[in-house]
Amino acid sequence: MFKQIVVAADGSEHSMKAVEKTIELAKDRDTKVFVVYVVDGSTSKADVLDSWDSLGISEKRNKRLAAIEQQAKGENINYEVKIIRGEPAYAIVQFAHSIEADLIVIGSRGLNQLQQLVLGSVSHKVMKRATCPVLIMR
């Protein structure tokens, strides 16, 4: 059904639910999964504050993605990890468009209306901007 699926992943609980659903959709099918980790300005600053060197930052990201890769390998999923820079919602949509993805799967933190108004919601922005179907996991 889906030939190419983009799943947004950062290692959080919500993104892991998105990964699990993506694996379920791709399992035993001829589907390529792109695991997309977006590095935005605030993420980069937080990483630098947590780690003093670029190697430490890279290792931290790799740890976040290791569990996802292990799941995909365990289910024999054809996958590729992409680390891209930019504003998360825009970067996810642009990447999905560039590979002509059939589906985007993304986790949602379940913000209330006030939090969405103040903070914005990456999943909501992706849903509004994407030209392919978007599956939001809670």
Buried (B, 14 or more C-beta within 10 A) or exposed (E): EBBBBBBBBBBEEBBBBBBBBBBEBBEEEEBBBBBBBBBBEEBEEEBEEEBEEEEEBEEBBEEBBEEBBEBBEEBEBEBEBEEBEBBBBBBBBEBBBEBEBBBBBBBBBEBEEEEBEEEEBBBBBBBEBBEBEBBBBE
